[in-house]
Amino acid sequence: MPDPSAVENVFAVFADLREEGRELDSLVGELPASDWAKPTPAPGWSLAHQIAHLHWTDRAALLALTDAAAFAGLVEEALKAPDSFVDAGAEEGAALAPAELLARWRGGRAALDEALAAASPDAKFPWYGPPMKAASMASARLMETWAHGQDVADALGVRRVPTARLRHVARIGVRARDYAYAVRGLPAPAGEFRVELTAPGARAEVWTYGPEDAPQRVTGPALDFCLLVTQRAHRADLALTASGPDADRWLDIAQAFAGPAGPGRAPGASR
């Protein structure tokens, strides 16, 4: 029998993903069609590209959960064009009428939510990297929804209020430390780092990761850490502090997302 507390935590992740989607929907749902062509900080990507990309990746996650053979076909397509398949998916969706794209994105989110809820908590499902359990897949979808939502908010001049849902993004960023080195062909440090992040809200709760006595440390606001690891802000514009040369180097290369390291944002271009 599954641990009831573990199952409860799984469904909490699903609820957070739903809420993250609703928050982004509130930014774009009532926009006039002409605004969907507004450029975002991602070069060449409009608001429509951002939503189209999220719809495309939600669909991929749905197939991973429900149709392994169809998902394997998506992986084959990605391997044939590793440098362009993401942009191609966004371009295809962005060519739709905004109302149609919005409807498809909403329908895809609802279908993914149902599939996540129906998945066995202990089962692992295929992905472009290692297989993931449903809870991990939901966390990854939340991270991407939040990150692309930041692009949308920046394009619209909206300052979003950070929430406790950032804990999912922060956790992925910490866990992806070694991947950030590997994707750049660099050796990862041998020991764990201590990461202490001040959570959003008046309570000033601190989220901690790694051994308390680790010599390499990173401290600062959770929002700033999440902006850094999703490459939505430059390190120079953030209030993050590194203690130790390895931790300092990590803040220059940290990323929470899979795939090649991007150029990130230039200093002064954030927030």
C-alpha positions as CSV (number, residue, x, y, z in Angstrom):
1,M,0.0,0.0,0.0
2,P,1.4,3.4,-0.9
3,D,2.5,5.7,1.9
4,P,-0.5,8.1,2.4
5,S,1.7,11.1,3.1
6,A,3.8,10.4,0.0
7,V,0.6,10.2,-2.1
8,E,-0.6,13.5,-0.6
9,N,2.7,15.2,-1.5
10,V,2.4,13.9,-5.1
11,F,-1.1,15.4,-5.4
12,A,0.2,18.7,-3.9
13,V,2.7,18.9,-6.8
14,F,-0.1,18.4,-9.3
15,A,-2.1,21.1,-7.6
16,D,0.8,23.5,-7.8
17,L,1.3,22.8,-11.5
18,R,-2.4,23.5,-12.1
19,E,-2.1,26.8,-10.2
20,E,1.1,27.8,-12.1
21,G,-0.8,27.3,-15.4
22,R,-3.8,29.3,-14.2
23,E,-1.5,32.2,-13.2
24,L,0.1,32.3,-16.7
25,D,-3.4,31.9,-18.3
26,S,-4.5,35.0,-16.4
27,L,-1.8,37.0,-18.1
28,V,-2.6,35.9,-21.7
29,G,-6.2,34.8,-21.6
30,E,-7.8,38.2,-22.2
31,L,-5.2,39.7,-24.4
32,P,-6.3,41.0,-27.8
33,A,-5.1,38.9,-30.7
34,S,-2.6,41.5,-31.8
35,D,-0.7,41.3,-28.5
36,W,0.2,37.7,-29.1
37,A,2.8,38.9,-31.6
38,K,4.7,40.9,-29.0
39,P,8.4,40.0,-28.7
40,T,9.6,38.4,-25.5
41,P,13.2,38.3,-24.1
42,A,13.8,35.0,-25.9
43,P,15.2,36.0,-29.3
44,G,12.7,35.4,-32.1
45,W,10.0,34.3,-29.8
46,S,6.7,36.1,-29.4
47,L,4.1,35.6,-26.7
48,A,2.5,33.1,-29.1
49,H,5.8,31.1,-29.3
50,Q,6.0,30.9,-25.5
51,I,2.5,29.5,-25.2
52,A,3.0,27.2,-28.2
53,H,6.2,25.8,-26.7
54,L,4.4,25.1,-23.4
55,H,1.6,23.4,-25.3
56,W,4.0,21.3,-27.3
57,T,5.9,20.1,-24.3
58,D,2.7,19.5,-22.3
59,R,1.6,17.2,-25.2
60,A,5.0,15.4,-25.1
61,A,4.6,14.8,-21.4
62,L,1.0,13.5,-22.0
63,L,2.3,11.0,-24.5
64,A,5.1,9.9,-22.2
65,L,2.4,9.1,-19.6
66,T,-0.1,7.5,-21.9
67,D,1.5,6.3,-25.1
68,A,5.1,5.3,-24.9
69,A,5.3,4.3,-28.6
70,A,4.1,7.7,-29.7
71,F,6.5,9.4,-27.3
72,A,9.4,7.3,-28.7
73,G,8.5,8.8,-32.1
74,L,8.9,12.3,-30.8
75,V,12.3,11.4,-29.4
76,E,13.3,10.1,-32.9
77,E,12.2,13.4,-34.4
78,A,14.3,15.3,-31.8
79,L,17.4,13.2,-32.5
80,K,17.1,14.0,-36.2
81,A,17.1,17.7,-35.6
82,P,18.5,18.3,-32.1
83,D,19.2,22.0,-32.8
84,S,15.9,22.9,-34.3
85,F,13.1,20.7,-33.0
86,V,12.2,22.9,-30.1
87,D,12.0,26.0,-32.2
88,A,10.1,24.1,-34.9
89,G,7.4,23.0,-32.4
90,A,7.0,26.6,-31.2
91,E,6.8,28.0,-34.7
92,E,4.1,25.5,-35.7
93,G,1.9,26.5,-32.7
94,A,2.6,30.2,-33.0
95,A,1.2,30.1,-36.6
96,L,-2.2,29.3,-35.2
97,A,-4.8,32.0,-34.5
98,P,-4.4,33.1,-30.9
99,A,-7.8,31.9,-29.8
100,E,-7.1,28.4,-31.2
101,L,-3.7,28.3,-29.6
102,L,-5.1,29.3,-26.3
103,A,-7.8,26.7,-26.5
104,R,-5.3,24.0,-27.4
105,W,-3.0,25.0,-24.5
106,R,-5.9,24.9,-22.1
107,G,-7.1,21.5,-23.3
108,G,-3.6,20.1,-23.2
109,R,-3.1,21.3,-19.6
110,A,-6.4,19.6,-18.6
111,A,-5.5,16.4,-20.3
112,L,-2.0,16.3,-18.7
113,D,-3.5,17.0,-15.3
114,E,-5.9,14.0,-15.7
115,A,-3.0,11.7,-16.8
116,L,-0.8,12.7,-13.9
117,A,-3.6,12.1,-11.4
118,A,-4.2,8.6,-13.0
119,A,-0.5,7.6,-13.1
120,S,0.9,5.2,-10.5
121,P,3.0,7.2,-8.1
122,D,5.8,4.6,-8.3
123,A,5.9,4.1,-12.0
124,K,8.6,5.7,-14.2
125,F,7.8,7.2,-17.6
126,P,10.1,7.9,-20.5
127,W,11.5,11.4,-21.1
128,Y,14.2,13.0,-23.2
129,G,16.6,12.4,-20.3
130,P,16.3,9.7,-17.6
131,P,12.8,8.3,-17.0
132,M,10.7,10.1,-14.4
133,K,8.0,9.5,-11.9
134,A,4.8,11.4,-12.3
135,A,5.6,13.8,-9.5
136,S,9.0,14.6,-11.0
137,M,7.4,15.2,-14.4
138,A,4.9,17.6,-12.8
139,S,7.7,19.5,-11.1
140,A,9.6,19.8,-14.4
141,R,6.4,21.0,-16.2
142,L,5.9,23.6,-13.4
143,M,9.5,24.8,-13.7
144,E,9.1,25.3,-17.4
145,T,5.7,26.9,-17.1
146,W,7.1,29.3,-14.5
147,A,10.2,30.1,-16.6
148,H,8.3,30.8,-19.8
149,G,5.7,32.6,-17.8
150,Q,8.5,35.0,-16.7
151,D,9.3,35.7,-20.4
152,V,5.6,36.5,-20.9
153,A,5.4,38.7,-17.8
154,D,8.6,40.6,-18.8
155,A,7.2,41.2,-22.3
156,L,4.0,42.6,-20.8
157,G,5.8,44.7,-18.2
158,V,4.1,42.7,-15.4
159,R,5.9,42.0,-12.1
160,R,4.7,38.7,-10.7
161,V,4.4,38.0,-7.0
162,P,6.6,35.0,-6.2
163,T,4.9,32.1,-4.4
164,A,5.9,29.0,-2.5
165,R,5.6,27.1,-5.8
166,L,9.1,28.2,-6.4
167,R,10.3,25.4,-4.1
168,H,9.9,23.0,-7.1
169,V,12.0,25.2,-9.3
170,A,14.7,25.6,-6.6
171,R,14.8,21.9,-5.9
172,I,15.4,21.1,-9.6
173,G,18.1,23.8,-9.8
174,V,19.9,22.3,-6.9
175,R,19.6,18.7,-8.1
176,A,20.7,19.7,-11.6
177,R,24.1,21.0,-10.3
178,D,26.2,18.2,-11.8
179,Y,24.2,18.3,-15.0
180,A,25.2,22.0,-15.5
181,Y,28.8,20.9,-15.4
182,A,28.3,17.9,-17.6
183,V,26.5,19.8,-20.4
184,R,29.6,22.0,-20.6
185,G,32.0,19.2,-20.6
186,L,33.3,20.1,-17.1
187,P,34.0,17.9,-14.1
188,A,31.5,18.4,-11.2
189,P,32.8,19.1,-7.7
190,A,33.1,16.1,-5.5
191,G,31.1,17.2,-2.5
192,E,27.6,18.6,-2.1
193,F,27.0,22.3,-1.6
194,R,24.9,23.9,1.1
195,V,22.2,26.0,-0.4
196,E,20.0,28.3,1.8
197,L,17.3,30.2,0.1
198,T,14.9,32.7,1.7
199,A,11.4,31.7,0.6
200,P,8.8,34.2,-0.7
201,G,6.4,35.7,1.8
202,A,6.4,37.5,5.1
203,R,7.4,34.5,7.2
204,A,10.9,34.5,5.7
205,E,11.1,30.7,5.8
206,V,14.5,29.3,4.6
207,W,14.7,26.4,2.2
208,T,17.8,24.4,2.8
209,Y,19.6,21.8,0.7
210,G,22.9,19.9,1.3
211,P,25.0,19.3,4.4
212,E,24.9,22.0,7.0
213,D,28.6,22.0,7.4
214,A,29.5,22.0,3.7
215,P,32.3,24.5,3.0
216,Q,30.8,25.5,-0.4
217,R,27.7,27.5,0.1
218,V,25.1,29.6,-1.8
219,T,22.6,31.9,0.0
220,G,20.0,34.4,-1.1
221,P,16.4,34.9,-2.1
222,A,14.7,31.8,-3.6
223,L,13.3,34.0,-6.4
224,D,16.7,35.1,-7.4
225,F,18.0,31.5,-7.4
226,C,15.1,30.4,-9.6
227,L,15.7,33.3,-12.0
228,L,19.3,32.3,-12.2
229,V,18.9,28.5,-12.8
230,T,16.2,29.1,-15.5
231,Q,18.4,31.8,-17.1
232,R,15.8,34.5,-16.7
233,A,18.2,36.9,-15.1
234,H,21.9,37.5,-15.1
235,R,23.8,36.7,-11.9
236,A,25.0,40.3,-11.7
237,D,21.4,41.5,-11.2
238,L,20.7,39.0,-8.4
239,A,21.3,39.0,-4.6
240,L,22.9,35.6,-4.5
241,T,26.1,35.0,-2.5
242,A,28.6,32.2,-3.0
243,S,31.1,31.1,-0.4
244,G,33.9,29.0,-1.8
245,P,35.4,28.9,-5.4
246,D,33.3,25.9,-6.5
247,A,30.1,27.4,-5.4
248,D,31.1,30.7,-7.1
249,R,31.8,28.9,-10.3
250,W,28.5,27.0,-10.2
251,L,26.5,30.3,-10.1
252,D,28.1,31.2,-13.4
253,I,26.8,28.0,-15.1
254,A,23.8,26.8,-13.1
255,Q,20.8,25.6,-15.1
256,A,17.6,23.8,-14.1
257,F,16.6,22.8,-17.7
258,A,17.7,19.9,-19.9
259,G,19.6,20.5,-23.1
260,P,22.5,22.8,-24.2
261,A,23.3,25.8,-22.1
262,G,21.9,28.9,-23.6
263,P,23.4,32.4,-23.6
264,G,21.1,33.6,-20.8
265,R,20.3,37.3,-20.3
266,A,22.8,40.1,-20.4
267,P,23.5,42.1,-17.2
268,G,20.9,44.9,-16.7
269,A,18.3,43.2,-19.0
270,S,16.5,41.4,-16.1
271,R,13.5,42.3,-14.0
